[in-house]
Amino acid sequence: MNFFKFKTRWSNAEFIVFKLCIASAYILIGAYFGTFVLRFYIPFLSLFIVTGFWAVTLYLKKMKAWKH
């Protein structure tokens, strides 16, 4: 699994395209499996909140380390 060891640099424009691609896939999956998503709404929302908080914390730590 050397795939995760590659280091690449993405410009903001390239990363926006990647995020739009992933977001559109999420929308299509959510539209196709609508009843499944509604059935597990609370666990998905909880996962989103936890990972969102985690991502913001990691970002703030990285920004704090970069300033020093």
Buried (B, 14 or more C-beta within 10 A) or exposed (E): EEEEEEEEEEEEEEEEEEEEEEEEEEEEEEEEEEEEBEEEEEEBEEEEEEEEEEEEEEEEEEEEEEEE
